[in-house]
Amino acid sequence: EVRLVESGGGLVQPGGSLRLSCVASGLQIGTTAMNWVRQAPGKGPEWVSGINSDGFTTYTSSVKGRFTISRDNTKNTAYLQLNNLKPDDTAVYYCFTVWGGLGHWGQGTQVTVSS
């Protein structure tokens, strides 16, 4: 059974930082693409960043230069480092991957950016 568990969210002031983690079980993250998707209040899901099995990373334009995706294959964990956070980054952040032909989501972690 595939399971993704996010953590690391919280309340932070504008300009602050957080590090989100996504611990995977039932799959090997080094052999699949891992993605972060966020959903702000009253809005639809927005893809934020991805890292493929070769380690190639991509970002949506609004977070380039501020967010960094990475993974630790030994811990089967993906990360999203969030720097210089803005109020518009407030959202629930989800880890997402496709494994065995199916999409898998975690339960999400809330990030709130407010002074």
Helices and strands as residue ranges (DSSP letters): E 3-7, E 10-12, E 18-25, G 29-31, E 34-39, E 45-51, E 57-59, G 61-63, E 67-72, E 77-82, G 87-89, E 91-99, E 102-105, E 109-113
